Amino acid sequence: EHSTEHIYNEIAYPLVEGVTEGYNGTIFAYGQTGSGKSFTMQGVADPSSQKGIIPRAFEHIFESIQCAENAKFLLRASYLEIYNEDVRDLLGADTKQKLE
């Protein structure tokens, strides 16, 4: 019943803040097919109030990088799907390819 903005602010924001300070962070979305995991993570671009956790986190991270002085950043992100014991990289060139 909560908006993705509320979920981001309550759960992901503190995690992303830690990431900008050098800690690793993971958001793990788990649940039944059709329960809203993809929508919560990806959302839709318009209206902006329905952006998902991933675009909100990317904005947050890149804003933090722009504001940082005398710091270097290495940013890595992965977006994996585990379905029927198959793992796929949803950011890879071929999202249908299974990973070992």
Sequence and secondary structure as in RCSB ss.txt:
>XXXX:A:sequence
EHSTEHIYNEIAYPLVEGVTEGYNGTIFAYGQTGSGKSFTMQGVADPSSQKGIIPRAFEHIFESIQCAENAKFLL
RASYLEIYNEDVRDLLGADTKQKLE
>XXXX:A:secstr
   HHHHIIIIIHHHHHHHHTT          TTSSHHHHHHB SSSGGGB HHHHHHHHHHHHHHH  S     
    EEEETTEEEETTSS TTSEE 
